[in-house]
Amino acid sequence: MIRLAELPWIEAKAASGERWLALLPVGAIEAHGPHLPLGTDVVIAEAMAESAAARLESAGRRVALLPALACGVTECAGDFFGTISIGPATVQAFVVDVAASLQRHGCARLGLVNAHLEPAHRRALRAAAEAATAAGLPTRFPDLVRRGNASRLGAEFISGACHAGSFESSILLAARPDLVREETRRRIPENPTSIGAELAAGKRTFVEAGGRDAYFGAPAAASAEEGRALLRELGAIVAEEMLRES
């Protein structure tokens, strides 16, 4: 794996080889309870991409890890300080333009490694992947919410009560424990409300859905061990999608 932004261009070109793959981590800047940073989704997306890159390189593919797209369609957490949202058209234009640049330099396939699960954001990424593919660079969007993927990510994820709960807190404990407010995390009561179900029922914000502190799930149940296991599975999901030929 090469981190594209960290190398001089001539080294990056030599390291990429022919018909290389690119992974674009995609996250958001939004509230994640009182215990996780605003950039939680960015941290998770980057860790997912690293896990996927390791699997892809084990399969003999050269992989370039791109700098993250750190902002997304983020309206659900708009009531909370620090949350930043951009429009769906901006997300789509960014991805399509990046894909065009990568294609000119011999990239064979782009993967959108997304950790921000807001429905409008996922729709924007799906549209972007379709547009970039139609323009000439096959672009994969392994949507974690799809049933076949979600079933691999544990009971909390399947329940939909997984915003800053055990699922995301565990991954942060594994990837960036220095960013977790541990004393706060350990004493937060569970919020079993399914944000997924509430949004599907027409609620528009975390507050409307019952997340007055911007979290859903059980943060206190998180562990670094669980986070490492989740990252292995997330990496496998992304790698399998990137290796799919059709």
Backbone as CSV, one residue per row, in Angstrom:
resi,resn,N_x,N_y,N_z,CA_x,CA_y,CA_z,C_x,C_y,C_z
1,MET,0.838,-1.194,0.000,0.000,0.000,0.000,0.867,1.236,0.000
2,ILE,0.502,2.205,-0.830,1.164,3.500,-0.761,0.133,4.542,-0.322
3,ARG,0.589,5.484,0.468,-0.246,6.627,0.837,0.089,7.729,-0.163
4,LEU,-0.800,7.907,-1.115,-0.486,8.705,-2.289,0.004,10.106,-1.941
5,ALA,-0.612,10.738,-0.968,-0.287,12.126,-0.660,1.046,12.294,0.062
6,GLU,1.632,11.198,0.516,2.834,11.295,1.343,4.125,11.054,0.566
7,LEU,4.025,10.793,-0.742,5.214,10.471,-1.543,5.463,11.523,-2.615
8,PRO,6.721,11.761,-2.972,6.979,12.523,-4.193,6.360,11.792,-5.385
9,TRP,6.005,12.551,-6.427,5.261,11.943,-7.527,6.016,10.803,-8.194
10,ILE,7.329,10.936,-8.318,8.082,9.918,-9.034,8.125,8.609,-8.237
11,GLU,8.181,8.714,-6.906,8.134,7.512,-6.064,6.750,6.878,-6.098
12,ALA,5.725,7.721,-6.081,4.363,7.193,-6.136,4.115,6.455,-7.439
13,LYS,4.609,7.000,-8.535,4.439,6.339,-9.839,5.149,4.998,-9.872
14,ALA,6.377,4.962,-9.379,7.150,3.719,-9.389,6.505,2.661,-8.496
15,ALA,5.940,3.099,-7.362,5.359,2.145,-6.411,4.016,1.607,-6.891
16,SER,3.290,2.377,-7.695,1.945,1.969,-8.109,1.962,0.853,-9.134
17,GLY,2.937,0.887,-10.050,2.975,-0.144,-11.070,1.852,0.028,-12.077
18,GLU,1.508,-1.051,-12.777,0.475,-1.015,-13.805,-0.881,-1.406,-13.224
19,ARG,-1.922,-0.739,-13.700,-3.304,-1.110,-13.373,-3.525,-1.256,-11.868
20,TRP,-3.211,-0.205,-11.166,-3.319,-0.208,-9.706,-4.737,0.149,-9.267
21,LEU,-5.025,-0.154,-8.015,-6.320,0.146,-7.409,-6.179,1.342,-6.468
22,ALA,-7.246,2.101,-6.332,-7.255,3.238,-5.406,-8.413,3.099,-4.431
23,LEU,-8.160,3.464,-3.181,-9.192,3.468,-2.149,-9.344,4.886,-1.625
24,LEU,-10.580,5.380,-1.640,-10.891,6.710,-1.126,-11.700,6.576,0.155
25,PRO,-11.096,6.808,1.330,-11.888,6.809,2.567,-12.873,7.973,2.546
26,VAL,-14.096,7.711,2.974,-15.135,8.741,2.995,-15.783,8.747,4.374
27,GLY,-15.791,9.909,5.006,-16.390,10.014,6.334,-17.250,11.246,6.457
28,ALA,-17.286,11.803,7.647,-18.080,12.994,7.920,-17.537,13.655,9.173
29,ILE,-17.860,14.920,9.316,-17.586,15.642,10.561,-18.935,15.866,11.215
30,GLU,-19.230,15.076,12.226,-20.533,15.170,12.887,-20.434,14.658,14.317
31,ALA,-21.408,15.063,15.125,-21.448,14.672,16.531,-21.563,13.161,16.681
32,HIS,-20.740,12.611,17.577,-20.760,11.189,17.915,-20.776,11.037,19.432
33,GLY,-21.858,11.486,20.047,-21.984,11.380,21.489,-21.000,12.272,22.216
34,PRO,-20.982,12.174,23.542,-20.051,12.967,24.343,-18.676,12.340,24.503
35,HIS,-18.452,11.189,23.853,-17.235,10.418,24.115,-16.357,10.178,22.893
36,LEU,-16.883,10.406,21.683,-16.116,10.180,20.456,-15.940,11.492,19.702
37,PRO,-14.875,11.610,18.911,-14.598,12.874,18.213,-15.548,13.107,17.048
38,LEU,-15.636,14.359,16.639,-16.449,14.726,15.486,-16.000,13.995,14.227
39,GLY,-14.724,13.679,14.132,-14.186,12.993,12.965,-14.202,11.486,13.056
40,THR,-15.049,10.922,13.888,-15.097,9.463,14.071,-15.234,8.714,12.746
41,ASP,-16.139,9.156,11.878,-16.352,8.435,10.621,-15.121,8.479,9.724
42,VAL,-14.354,9.564,9.802,-13.125,9.655,9.014,-12.103,8.641,9.531
43,VAL,-11.954,8.567,10.849,-11.031,7.599,11.448,-11.412,6.176,11.038
44,ILE,-12.704,5.862,11.116,-13.154,4.509,10.776,-12.922,4.222,9.298
45,ALA,-13.240,5.175,8.435,-13.055,4.960,6.996,-11.589,4.724,6.657
46,GLU,-10.699,5.481,7.279,-9.273,5.297,7.002,-8.792,3.941,7.505
47,ALA,-9.263,3.527,8.678,-8.864,2.221,9.203,-9.429,1.091,8.351
48,MET,-10.652,1.238,7.870,-11.237,0.259,6.946,-10.399,0.138,5.682
49,ALA,-10.016,1.289,5.133,-9.238,1.284,3.893,-7.886,0.615,4.095
50,GLU,-7.242,0.859,5.227,-5.964,0.209,5.504,-6.128,-1.303,5.602
51,SER,-7.195,-1.743,6.275,-7.458,-3.177,6.393,-7.725,-3.798,5.024
52,ALA,-8.510,-3.108,4.195,-8.800,-3.612,2.859,-7.540,-3.650,1.995
53,ALA,-6.719,-2.608,2.095,-5.493,-2.555,1.292,-4.580,-3.728,1.610
54,ALA,-4.476,-4.086,2.888,-3.632,-5.225,3.267,-4.139,-6.505,2.616
55,ARG,-5.455,-6.696,2.585,-6.021,-7.893,1.960,-5.799,-7.883,0.450
56,LEU,-5.975,-6.740,-0.163,-5.797,-6.643,-1.610,-4.350,-6.892,-2.015
57,GLU,-3.425,-6.378,-1.223,-2.013,-6.606,-1.548,-1.629,-8.068,-1.333
58,SER,-2.275,-8.715,-0.369,-2.040,-10.150,-0.192,-2.526,-10.938,-1.401
59,ALA,-3.505,-10.361,-2.102,-4.030,-10.994,-3.315,-3.247,-10.577,-4.556
60,GLY,-2.165,-9.832,-4.362,-1.298,-9.481,-5.469,-1.621,-8.186,-6.180
61,ARG,-2.465,-7.326,-5.580,-2.825,-6.076,-6.219,-2.081,-4.912,-5.591
62,ARG,-1.673,-3.942,-6.409,-1.072,-2.708,-5.907,-2.191,-1.748,-5.518
63,VAL,-2.047,-1.100,-4.378,-3.128,-0.259,-3.850,-2.584,1.095,-3.429
64,ALA,-3.271,2.144,-3.859,-2.961,3.501,-3.412,-4.082,3.976,-2.496
65,LEU,-3.707,4.424,-1.307,-4.671,4.960,-0.350,-4.696,6.476,-0.506
66,LEU,-5.863,7.012,-0.844,-6.014,8.444,-1.070,-6.324,9.172,0.236
67,PRO,-6.064,10.475,0.285,-6.525,11.262,1.445,-8.042,11.197,1.527
68,ALA,-8.571,11.232,2.731,-10.007,11.045,2.931,-10.823,12.236,2.452
69,LEU,-12.015,11.923,1.957,-13.068,12.922,1.813,-13.727,13.018,3.183
70,ALA,-13.442,14.095,3.906,-13.786,14.160,5.322,-15.172,14.717,5.602
71,CYS,-15.839,15.282,4.606,-17.175,15.836,4.818,-18.165,15.142,3.899
72,GLY,-19.411,15.026,4.367,-20.433,14.387,3.566,-21.784,15.019,3.813
73,VAL,-22.811,14.380,3.292,-24.179,14.831,3.526,-24.525,14.468,4.968
74,THR,-24.641,15.480,5.806,-24.666,15.242,7.258,-25.728,16.123,7.913
75,GLU,-26.988,15.884,7.547,-28.075,16.707,8.066,-28.639,16.173,9.384
76,CYS,-28.549,14.888,9.617,-29.193,14.296,10.791,-28.622,14.822,12.099
77,ALA,-27.346,15.152,12.114,-26.692,15.641,13.334,-26.548,17.159,13.327
78,GLY,-27.325,17.827,12.485,-27.172,19.268,12.320,-27.468,20.094,13.551
79,ASP,-28.165,19.539,14.539,-28.461,20.289,15.767,-27.242,20.431,16.671
80,PHE,-26.187,19.670,16.414,-25.054,19.610,17.330,-23.872,20.407,16.808
81,PHE,-23.231,21.120,17.723,-22.092,21.978,17.371,-20.993,21.180,16.676
82,GLY,-20.408,21.784,15.643,-19.277,21.182,14.954,-19.627,20.316,13.775
83,THR,-20.889,19.933,13.641,-21.305,19.118,12.513,-21.235,19.944,11.234
84,ILE,-20.647,19.364,10.188,-20.482,20.043,8.904,-21.133,19.193,7.819
85,SER,-21.958,19.828,6.994,-22.624,19.102,5.918,-22.335,19.751,4.577
86,ILE,-22.183,18.917,3.551,-22.101,19.385,2.173,-23.216,18.712,1.386
87,GLY,-23.555,19.265,0.228,-24.686,18.759,-0.526,-24.376,17.505,-1.317
88,PRO,-25.410,16.748,-1.674,-25.204,15.538,-2.476,-24.492,15.810,-3.794
89,ALA,-24.824,16.924,-4.443,-24.174,17.233,-5.718,-22.685,17.478,-5.545
90,THR,-22.306,18.057,-4.396,-20.889,18.291,-4.121,-20.150,16.967,-3.938
91,VAL,-20.754,16.061,-3.186,-20.163,14.730,-3.006,-19.971,14.047,-4.350
92,GLN,-21.002,14.068,-5.163,-20.936,13.387,-6.456,-19.879,14.007,-7.360
93,ALA,-19.836,15.341,-7.417,-18.864,16.007,-8.283,-17.438,15.716,-7.833
94,PHE,-17.216,15.706,-6.531,-15.882,15.415,-6.009,-15.424,14.035,-6.455
95,VAL,-16.262,13.040,-6.255,-15.886,11.660,-6.592,-15.651,11.519,-8.088
96,VAL,-16.521,12.068,-8.905,-16.379,11.940,-10.357,-15.098,12.613,-10.832
97,ASP,-14.777,13.784,-10.286,-13.552,14.477,-10.696,-12.302,13.727,-10.244
98,VAL,-12.324,13.197,-9.035,-11.188,12.409,-8.562,-11.009,11.175,-9.439
99,ALA,-12.101,10.518,-9.763,-12.027,9.322,-10.606,-11.422,9.652,-11.966
100,ALA,-11.788,10.789,-12.544,-11.240,11.169,-13.847,-9.734,11.359,-13.777
101,SER,-9.253,11.976,-12.691,-7.808,12.158,-12.526,-7.094,10.822,-12.374
102,LEU,-7.669,9.930,-11.572,-7.053,8.622,-11.349,-6.986,7.824,-12.647
103,GLN,-8.042,7.898,-13.435,-8.067,7.150,-14.687,-6.945,7.595,-15.626
104,ARG,-6.673,8.899,-15.662,-5.607,9.407,-16.530,-4.251,8.836,-16.157
105,HIS,-4.093,8.438,-14.885,-2.802,7.945,-14.419,-2.748,6.420,-14.323
106,GLY,-3.707,5.742,-14.953,-3.629,4.296,-15.056,-4.323,3.501,-13.976
107,CYS,-5.109,4.162,-13.129,-5.851,3.431,-12.104,-6.862,2.496,-12.765
108,ALA,-6.956,1.286,-12.247,-7.867,0.299,-12.823,-9.231,0.295,-12.153
109,ARG,-9.289,0.706,-10.885,-10.552,0.638,-10.157,-10.452,1.509,-8.918
110,LEU,-11.547,2.193,-8.606,-11.629,3.045,-7.418,-12.642,2.465,-6.454
111,GLY,-12.294,2.439,-5.178,-13.220,2.003,-4.140,-13.568,3.142,-3.211
112,LEU,-14.859,3.352,-2.966,-15.335,4.359,-2.015,-15.541,3.679,-0.680
113,VAL,-14.630,3.929,0.252,-14.625,3.225,1.535,-15.324,4.122,2.549
114,ASN,-16.616,3.937,2.673,-17.465,4.872,3.401,-17.853,4.366,4.784
115,ALA,-17.735,5.272,5.780,-18.131,4.925,7.148,-19.267,5.796,7.663
116,HIS,-19.798,6.687,6.834,-20.892,7.580,7.225,-22.173,7.051,6.609
117,LEU,-23.128,6.643,7.457,-24.237,5.830,6.986,-25.543,6.585,6.800
118,GLU,-25.526,7.881,6.851,-26.753,8.659,6.634,-27.319,8.324,5.249
119,PRO,-28.625,8.048,5.163,-29.189,7.577,3.889,-28.917,8.498,2.705
120,ALA,-29.074,9.812,2.870,-28.852,10.726,1.740,-27.396,10.719,1.292
121,HIS,-26.483,10.528,2.232,-25.064,10.457,1.896,-24.768,9.185,1.105
122,ARG,-25.335,8.078,1.531,-25.125,6.822,0.822,-25.721,6.875,-0.579
123,ARG,-26.861,7.522,-0.725,-27.439,7.676,-2.065,-26.513,8.500,-2.961
124,ALA,-25.920,9.546,-2.398,-25.003,10.382,-3.180,-23.783,9.587,-3.625
125,LEU,-23.253,8.753,-2.751,-22.091,7.939,-3.115,-22.450,6.891,-4.160
126,ARG,-23.628,6.324,-4.027,-24.044,5.329,-5.023,-24.176,5.986,-6.404
127,ALA,-24.769,7.159,-6.434,-24.893,7.881,-7.702,-23.525,8.271,-8.252
128,ALA,-22.624,8.666,-7.359,-21.275,9.037,-7.788,-20.536,7.846,-8.374
129,ALA,-20.654,6.680,-7.734,-19.990,5.475,-8.243,-20.520,5.116,-9.626
130,GLU,-21.830,5.238,-9.814,-22.418,4.929,-11.111,-21.929,5.906,-12.183
131,ALA,-21.858,7.202,-11.821,-21.420,8.208,-12.785,-19.946,8.044,-13.139
132,ALA,-19.119,7.780,-12.137,-17.689,7.590,-12.402,-17.451,6.347,-13.252
133,THR,-18.207,5.301,-12.988,-18.088,4.078,-13.791,-18.500,4.345,-15.236
134,ALA,-19.599,5.060,-15.399,-20.070,5.375,-16.749,-19.066,6.241,-17.504
135,ALA,-18.305,7.077,-16.763,-17.311,7.946,-17.397,-16.015,7.220,-17.726
136,GLY,-15.863,5.969,-17.252,-14.706,5.199,-17.677,-13.884,4.507,-16.613
137,LEU,-14.049,4.878,-15.334,-13.276,4.210,-14.283,-14.224,3.378,-13.427
138,PRO,-14.121,2.056,-13.465,-14.970,1.238,-12.605,-14.811,1.649,-11.142
139,THR,-15.923,1.998,-10.516,-15.899,2.529,-9.154,-16.856,1.728,-8.294
140,ARG,-16.336,1.183,-7.225,-17.124,0.331,-6.333,-17.522,1.098,-5.072
141,PHE,-18.755,0.862,-4.635,-19.245,1.414,-3.374,-19.801,0.274,-2.535
142,PRO,-18.966,-0.343,-1.689,-19.454,-1.424,-0.828,-20.292,-0.851,0.321
143,ASP,-21.599,-0.819,0.132,-22.525,-0.220,1.095,-22.694,-1.164,2.288
144,LEU,-22.245,-0.733,3.446,-22.281,-1.592,4.638,-23.698,-1.923,5.083
145,VAL,-24.658,-1.080,4.709,-26.032,-1.285,5.164,-26.741,-2.380,4.371
146,ARG,-26.219,-2.734,3.209,-26.807,-3.844,2.464,-26.849,-5.086,3.333
147,ARG,-27.929,-5.850,3.216,-28.160,-6.962,4.139,-26.989,-7.937,4.209
148,GLY,-26.414,-8.274,3.061,-25.317,-9.238,3.067,-24.097,-8.737,3.807
149,ASN,-23.874,-7.431,3.794,-22.751,-6.850,4.531,-23.090,-6.640,5.995
150,ALA,-24.262,-6.085,6.262,-24.660,-5.782,7.638,-24.643,-7.034,8.518
151,SER,-25.025,-8.175,7.942,-25.102,-9.408,8.723,-23.745,-9.859,9.235
152,ARG,-22.667,-9.292,8.693,-21.315,-9.680,9.092,-20.752,-8.783,10.198
153,LEU,-21.524,-7.774,10.622,-20.955,-6.732,11.467,-21.533,-6.676,12.882
154,GLY,-22.202,-7.722,13.301,-22.619,-7.819,14.688,-24.036,-7.358,14.953
155,ALA,-24.532,-7.740,16.142,-25.939,-7.520,16.485,-26.295,-6.042,16.570
156,GLU,-25.412,-5.230,17.147,-25.754,-3.811,17.269,-25.891,-3.166,15.898
157,PHE,-24.977,-3.473,14.991,-25.050,-2.903,13.652,-26.348,-3.332,12.973
158,ILE,-26.682,-4.598,13.066,-27.901,-5.106,12.439,-29.129,-4.407,13.018
159,SER,-29.109,-4.105,14.304,-30.262,-3.481,14.960,-30.506,-2.058,14.481
160,GLY,-29.487,-1.407,13.963,-29.600,-0.016,13.559,-29.310,0.964,14.676
161,ALA,-29.103,0.474,15.884,-28.756,1.336,17.024,-27.241,1.394,17.135
162,CYS,-26.602,2.028,16.155,-25.142,1.875,16.069,-24.417,3.168,15.744
163,HIS,-24.952,4.291,16.144,-24.225,5.547,15.952,-23.543,5.915,17.267
164,ALA,-22.216,5.800,17.298,-21.407,6.074,18.488,-21.690,5.095,19.621
165,GLY,-22.259,3.945,19.287,-22.488,2.907,20.277,-21.302,1.965,20.368
166,SER,-21.566,0.694,20.637,-20.487,-0.278,20.789,-19.713,-0.466,19.479
167,PHE,-20.427,-0.498,18.356,-19.792,-0.735,17.059,-18.718,0.316,16.782
168,GLU,-19.097,1.574,16.757,-18.131,2.615,16.414,-17.129,2.852,17.538
169,SER,-17.579,2.782,18.781,-16.646,2.984,19.902,-15.564,1.918,19.925
170,SER,-15.931,0.687,19.594,-14.942,-0.390,19.573,-13.879,-0.127,18.512
171,ILE,-14.313,0.327,17.352,-13.346,0.590,16.279,-12.413,1.730,16.666
172,LEU,-12.946,2.757,17.301,-12.069,3.850,17.753,-11.100,3.371,18.823
173,LEU,-11.547,2.492,19.723,-10.643,1.953,20.736,-9.514,1.161,20.100
174,ALA,-9.791,0.523,18.968,-8.758,-0.242,18.270,-7.849,0.654,17.441
175,ALA,-8.436,1.648,16.766,-7.673,2.436,15.795,-7.061,3.696,16.388
176,ARG,-7.805,4.405,17.239,-7.315,5.655,17.810,-7.816,5.814,19.240
177,PRO,-7.335,4.985,20.157,-7.823,5.062,21.538,-7.559,6.413,22.199
178,ASP,-6.570,7.131,21.700,-6.258,8.443,22.271,-7.378,9.454,22.049
179,LEU,-8.279,9.174,21.114,-9.368,10.104,20.822,-10.651,9.804,21.595
180,VAL,-10.673,8.698,22.329,-11.873,8.283,23.059,-11.841,8.842,24.478
181,ARG,-12.928,9.461,24.902,-13.067,9.939,26.286,-13.540,8.747,27.118
182,GLU,-12.574,8.013,27.671,-12.868,6.716,28.277,-13.765,6.818,29.507
183,GLU,-13.509,7.747,30.380,-14.335,7.854,31.582,-15.784,8.119,31.215
184,THR,-15.981,8.960,30.235,-17.344,9.258,29.786,-17.963,8.034,29.126
185,ARG,-17.205,7.375,28.241,-17.744,6.214,27.537,-18.234,5.145,28.494
186,ARG,-17.474,4.890,29.529,-17.796,3.793,30.441,-19.082,4.018,31.240
187,ARG,-19.472,5.275,31.407,-20.648,5.550,32.233,-21.889,5.949,31.436
188,ILE,-21.792,5.952,30.108,-22.954,6.344,29.296,-23.982,5.210,29.282
189,PRO,-25.245,5.505,29.583,-26.263,4.455,29.512,-26.572,4.084,28.067
190,GLU,-27.030,2.874,27.867,-27.394,2.419,26.529,-28.596,3.197,26.009
191,ASN,-28.579,3.494,24.723,-29.752,4.040,24.025,-30.115,3.026,22.946
192,PRO,-31.091,2.156,23.198,-31.370,1.052,22.263,-32.179,1.448,21.041
193,THR,-32.527,2.720,20.908,-33.321,3.163,19.761,-32.567,2.917,18.458
194,SER,-33.244,2.357,17.471,-32.641,2.125,16.161,-32.739,3.399,15.334
195,ILE,-31.612,4.062,15.134,-31.629,5.258,14.306,-32.045,4.910,12.884
196,GLY,-31.656,3.732,12.417,-32.047,3.311,11.078,-33.555,3.213,10.934
197,ALA,-34.209,2.598,11.910,-35.658,2.444,11.869,-36.362,3.789,11.991
198,GLU,-35.833,4.659,12.840,-36.456,5.966,13.038,-36.368,6.826,11.779
199,LEU,-35.233,6.793,11.105,-35.101,7.546,9.863,-36.013,6.967,8.784
200,ALA,-36.105,5.658,8.734,-36.985,5.019,7.758,-38.447,5.378,8.013
201,ALA,-38.769,5.663,9.280,-40.141,6.024,9.648,-40.445,7.500,9.429
202,GLY,-39.454,8.264,8.981,-39.704,9.663,8.657,-39.054,10.687,9.556
203,LYS,-38.377,10.237,10.626,-37.662,11.195,11.463,-36.491,11.753,10.657
204,ARG,-36.152,13.022,10.922,-35.134,13.682,10.097,-33.827,13.951,10.821
205,THR,-33.856,13.961,12.148,-32.655,14.312,12.900,-32.443,13.342,14.046
206,PHE,-31.235,13.357,14.586,-30.947,12.537,15.764,-31.870,12.902,16.925
207,VAL,-32.082,14.188,17.125,-32.917,14.633,18.245,-34.340,14.114,18.069
208,GLU,-34.899,14.262,16.883,-36.250,13.750,16.633,-36.316,12.239,16.849
209,ALA,-35.230,11.552,16.523,-35.212,10.083,16.616,-34.940,9.567,18.026
210,GLY,-34.654,10.452,18.963,-34.413,10.022,20.339,-32.961,9.995,20.742
211,GLY,-32.113,10.681,19.980,-30.689,10.734,20.309,-30.284,12.127,20.764
212,ARG,-30.802,12.555,21.892,-30.561,13.935,22.340,-29.100,14.201,22.675
213,ASP,-28.306,13.158,22.883,-26.868,13.319,23.117,-26.045,12.807,21.941
214,ALA,-26.702,12.621,20.801,-26.033,12.257,19.542,-25.387,10.881,19.569
215,TYR,-26.024,9.932,20.261,-25.544,8.554,20.168,-26.712,7.587,20.264
216,PHE,-26.518,6.405,19.680,-27.470,5.302,19.724,-26.659,4.027,19.925
217,GLY,-27.137,3.140,20.762,-26.400,1.914,21.033,-25.822,1.909,22.429
218,ALA,-24.782,1.081,22.623,-24.232,0.831,23.960,-22.735,1.107,23.988
219,PRO,-22.334,2.370,24.126,-20.903,2.687,24.141,-20.125,1.947,25.218
220,ALA,-20.721,1.737,26.382,-20.005,1.110,27.495,-19.638,-0.341,27.209
221,ALA,-20.296,-0.954,26.235,-20.010,-2.353,25.906,-18.852,-2.505,24.926
222,ALA,-18.275,-1.418,24.486,-17.229,-1.469,23.462,-15.927,-2.050,24.004
223,SER,-15.104,-2.585,23.091,-13.776,-3.073,23.458,-12.851,-2.987,22.254
224,ALA,-11.575,-2.802,22.507,-10.600,-2.764,21.422,-10.542,-4.098,20.687
225,GLU,-10.691,-5.196,21.411,-10.678,-6.523,20.776,-11.796,-6.635,19.743
226,GLU,-13.004,-6.174,20.129,-14.118,-6.192,19.191,-13.840,-5.272,18.011
227,GLY,-13.229,-4.133,18.272,-12.894,-3.212,17.197,-11.944,-3.818,16.186
228,ARG,-10.948,-4.543,16.652,-9.998,-5.185,15.731,-10.695,-6.243,14.884
229,ALA,-11.613,-6.990,15.493,-12.357,-7.997,14.740,-13.247,-7.335,13.689
230,LEU,-13.886,-6.230,14.062,-14.741,-5.518,13.118,-13.929,-4.953,11.955
231,LEU,-12.751,-4.433,12.240,-11.918,-3.893,11.164,-11.474,-4.982,10.196
232,ARG,-11.194,-6.157,10.701,-10.850,-7.266,9.799,-12.028,-7.573,8.878
233,GLU,-13.238,-7.599,9.431,-14.423,-7.913,8.624,-14.736,-6.783,7.651
234,LEU,-14.604,-5.553,8.100,-14.833,-4.414,7.214,-13.830,-4.411,6.059
235,GLY,-12.582,-4.695,6.364,-11.578,-4.788,5.307,-11.901,-5.879,4.314
236,ALA,-12.410,-6.993,4.799,-12.771,-8.098,3.907,-13.925,-7.702,2.994
237,ILE,-14.912,-6.991,3.531,-16.054,-6.554,2.722,-15.589,-5.663,1.579
238,VAL,-14.719,-4.706,1.893,-14.225,-3.786,0.876,-13.367,-4.530,-0.151
239,ALA,-12.466,-5.378,0.320,-11.579,-6.101,-0.600,-12.360,-7.011,-1.538
240,GLU,-13.358,-7.694,-1.019,-14.156,-8.575,-1.864,-14.874,-7.785,-2.962
241,GLU,-15.372,-6.610,-2.609,-16.048,-5.787,-3.601,-15.061,-5.277,-4.653
242,MET,-13.861,-4.926,-4.228,-12.860,-4.419,-5.168,-12.379,-5.498,-6.129
243,LEU,-12.395,-6.748,-5.707,-11.936,-7.846,-6.550,-13.040,-8.421,-7.425
244,ARG,-14.261,-8.014,-7.162,-15.395,-8.502,-7.975,-15.245,-7.973,-9.410
245,GLU,-15.393,-8.831,-10.379,-15.133,-8.442,-11.766,-16.357,-7.876,-12.462
246,SER,-17.550,-8.175,-12.005,-18.742,-7.688,-12.713,-19.492,-6.684,-11.864
